Amino acid sequence: MEFRFKNDTKPIDFWLLSMSHTYHSMVGVCNIVFTGAVTVATFKLWGRIHDLLEVLLLFGCLLFTVIQPILVYLRAKAQVAGIPRNMELLFDEKGLHVTVGEQRESIPWKKIKNITEERNMIIVRSDERHGYILTNRALGSEREAFLDFLKQKMK
């Protein structure tokens, strides 16, 4: 059995992944608590404090709700710019075969470290810092069959 997919990762995919990981961690809880506290303080103190403190409170309200998501998106855009557009991923009984133009790399199953299933993608990790994102757009109707294949190979 083999599965062949073209890379179609977009900045929004990295953004969703990053935001999901942030807000499903202790950092995300701290962000929510901080934003809530600053929002309450802003409403309670607005007009009774110095203009500079009002600006700082307003900045605090926008930090994790607007500024952080924009910065994460800009970082995601830079990450996608570094991915070759003509990358093809082939999964077969021997492992993962990555083709970019005329270059080809094969990664045997024993070197695949982890498979992560997210709501809108599957991530195949070749080591702790590197992996291949397969979005639901790329997987299409083969998602479940492919996921079963991966689980079988990772046993």
Secondary structure, DSSP 8 states (H G I E B T S, - for coil): --EEEE----HHHHHHHHHHHHHTSHHHHHHHHHHHHHHHHHHHHTTTS-HHHHHHHHHHHHIIIIIHHHHHHHHHHHHHHTS-TTEEEEE-SSEEEEEETTEEEEEEGGG--EEEE-SSEEEEESSSS-EEEEEHHHHGGGHHHHHHHHHHHH-
